[in-house]
């Protein structure tokens, strides 16, 4: 990215891309945009910032339990 920012042809695009990436992701690469979700996502309510819950783990566990129950029935 650093090299692209130095070029005349792609410099402006690389700067915009880097700015957008910084807006969407933490330094650890976790999403911080609530619409994207993920461990770094937060929801701001008034003056409070609250981590967004990632419920996909619960859904995966439920799917696995349902599949196991179906296999036992067969």
C-alpha positions in Angstrom: 0.0 0.0 0.0 2.9 2.4 0.8 4.3 1.9 -2.6 1.0 2.5 -4.4 0.5 5.7 -2.4 3.7 7.0 -3.9 2.7 6.4 -7.5 1.1 9.1 -9.6 -1.3 6.6 -11.2 -2.7 4.9 -8.1 -1.7 7.2 -5.3 -5.1 8.9 -4.8 -6.9 5.6 -4.9 -4.5 3.9 -2.5 -5.0 6.8 0.0 -8.8 6.5 -0.2 -8.6 2.8 0.2 -6.4 3.0 3.2 -8.6 5.7 4.8 -11.7 3.5 4.2 -9.9 0.4 5.6 -9.0 2.4 8.8 -12.6 3.5 9.2 -13.9 -0.1 8.9 -11.2 -2.2 10.7 -9.2 -2.1 14.0 -5.4 -2.5 14.0 -6.0 -6.2 14.7 -8.0 -6.6 11.5 -11.3 -6.8 13.4 -14.4 -5.1 12.0 -15.5 -2.0 13.8 -18.4 -1.1 11.6 -21.6 -2.3 13.2 -23.2 -3.1 9.8 -20.4 -5.5 9.0 -20.4 -7.1 12.5 -17.5 -9.0 14.0 -15.6 -8.8 17.3 -14.5 -5.2 16.8 -17.9 -3.9 15.9 -19.5 -1.4 18.3 -22.8 0.3 18.6 -23.0 3.9 19.9 -26.1 4.9 21.9 -25.9 8.4 23.1 -22.5 8.8 24.8 -22.0 5.1 25.3 -20.1 2.8 23.0 -21.2 -0.9 23.4 -19.5 -3.9 21.7 -21.9 -5.4 19.1 -22.8 -9.0 20.0 -21.8 -11.6 17.4 -24.7 -14.1 17.5 -23.4 -16.2 14.7 -21.7 -18.6 17.1 -25.1 -19.3 18.8 -26.6 -20.0 15.4 -23.8 -22.4 14.4 -24.2 -24.3 17.7 -27.9 -24.5 17.2 -27.4 -25.8 13.6 -25.0 -28.4 14.8 -27.4 -29.6 17.6 -30.2 -29.8 15.1 -28.1 -31.8 12.6 -27.1 -34.2 15.4 -30.7 -34.6 16.5 -31.7 -35.4 12.9 -29.0 -38.0 12.6 -30.0 -39.7 15.8 -33.6 -39.9 14.6 -32.6 -41.7 11.4 
